[in-house]
Amino acid sequence: MTEVVYSSRAEEARSAACPAALKEPIEQRKNGLYQGVSDELAENMKSGWSDTELRDLEPIPQAAETAARRAALSARFPGERLVVPAGNLKTRSNDTDYPFRASVEYAYLTGNQAEGGVLVLEPMGEGHEATIYLLPRSDRENGEFWLSGQGELWVGRRHSLAEAEQLYAIPASDVRELPDALREATGPVRVVRRHDAGIEAALTDKATTERDEELRVFLSEMRLIKDDFEVGELQKAVESTVRGFEDVVKVLDKAEVTSERYIEGTFFLRARVEGNDVGYGTIAAAGPHACTLHWLRNDGPVRSGDLLLLDAGVETHTYYTADVTRTLPVNGRFSKLQKTIYDAVYEAQEAGIAAVQPGATYRDFHDAAQHVLAEKLVEWGLVEGPVERVLELGLQRRWTLHGTGHMLGMDVHDCATARTETYVDGTLEPGMVLTVEPGLYFQADDLTVPEEYRGIGVRIEDDVLVTEDGNRNLSAALPRRSDEVEAWMATLRS
């Protein structure tokens, strides 16, 4: 990676914190961005550039949906200024940053993904007037476009404010002017916290944690029910994920001579080619690692005769992610005991999916799956029955460990700040999308089970849409039944 030659890191930090400094003329800034730059070079860099302004742009595909979401937000908080930041770059190490991902709340309401962006809903009459605040094109007059580490010659072209207005169907303004405007503003205000410290600082005397949390909770609960655009994006994410799983099966022989990292890397290639990224850290857990729920090291061996638990999802360019798990025999064939355990989990998942219905309580699909798993554990003699006793005391949890699913959307664990009464104690409605993912995990050091069980972990996970008359498994294209899994793997590896 090349390094910014002409400006100091301290100066870049100062410019980022105080963008107005970029407006100073060259004559006044011999020790700033222009340190070490001759007046002749500075003048030369100002001119000789063609007009690259993009005109007659079409709005983004979800512009109508984002407008409807802003309208719902406006109706919930009449007469209040609402501030929703995208967030800023985060340092990975020294002078390198993590790839930027805009806050879910901001992207959900605008469709924009630019760092430093802020959506403001200003009270206006009986509703609000929305403005999206963004950093304009790099200024070629003051040299920022080639001397700053975030200038366009370093990190790429960004949209002008006029282009942004066309794309997002929202009036756009210069974000560098927003902090002062917020400090001077009067009246009630709410801000989505933990994304932009500078914006929060400008509202120190105006916003309260309690009121701001109400805004955050409302935005989380808005996402419980997906619109048609969101369902389409989730289906797209799932379809790419299915292809990613196929990619993995085709290279299991290569993973055997390397490690779980080969599996992780193979899936990541599909995610980056067809989407924005993976929606979360891929779990490529072979052998006993399958018993570690969030195994992210992915540095272990992949051995014939073991199972591979692959939990992975592609995230689309609009931030919607799939979340799918399959447990696959590395050599393509389940052993007798592996199949017994796998089929039990499959039966539990079938019961869980069947319980996903409009009007059902959210907990129903978890209870249905847990009942099947408890029955199997009693049947195998691993825990003393009857089943109702096991469930009442939660004894099955030693081997089932986790909940059977969660909401899915722009976050892999979507709607996380929704109130308990609207989420886990709520009722399923058409448009909700959730995962159904029961599992059984027999730890390698668990002396309460026969030795042959130890080190076997199985999870099967699918993404399920609640419909008007039942449900639709968005990831149904990926085989689940044990015999279908074996046949599918054989076809891909032939």
Secondary structure, DSSP 8 states (H G I E B T S, - for coil): -----SS-HHHHHHHHH-GGGGGS-GGG-TTTTTTT--HHHHHHHHS--------S----TTHHHHHHHHHHHHHHSTT-EEEEE-----EEETTEE------HHHHHHH----TT-EEEEEEETTEEEEEEEE--S--TTTTHHHHSTTSHHHH-----HHHHHHHHSS-EEEGGGHHHHHHH--S-EEE--SS-HHHHHHTTTT--HHHHHHHHHHHHHHTTS--HHHHHHHHHHHHHHHHHHHHHHHTHHHHHTS-HHHHHHHHHHHHHHHSSEESS--EEEEGGGGGSTT-----S---TTSEEEEEE-EE-TTS-B--EEEEEETTS---HHHHHHHHHHHHHHHHHHHT--TTSBTTHHHHHHHHHHHHHHHHTTSS-S-HHHHHHHTTTHHHH-S-S--B-SSSSSTTTTS-TTTTTTSB--TT-EEEE--EEEE-TT-TTS-GGGTTEEEE-BEEEEEETTEEEETTTTS--SHHHHHHHHHHHH-
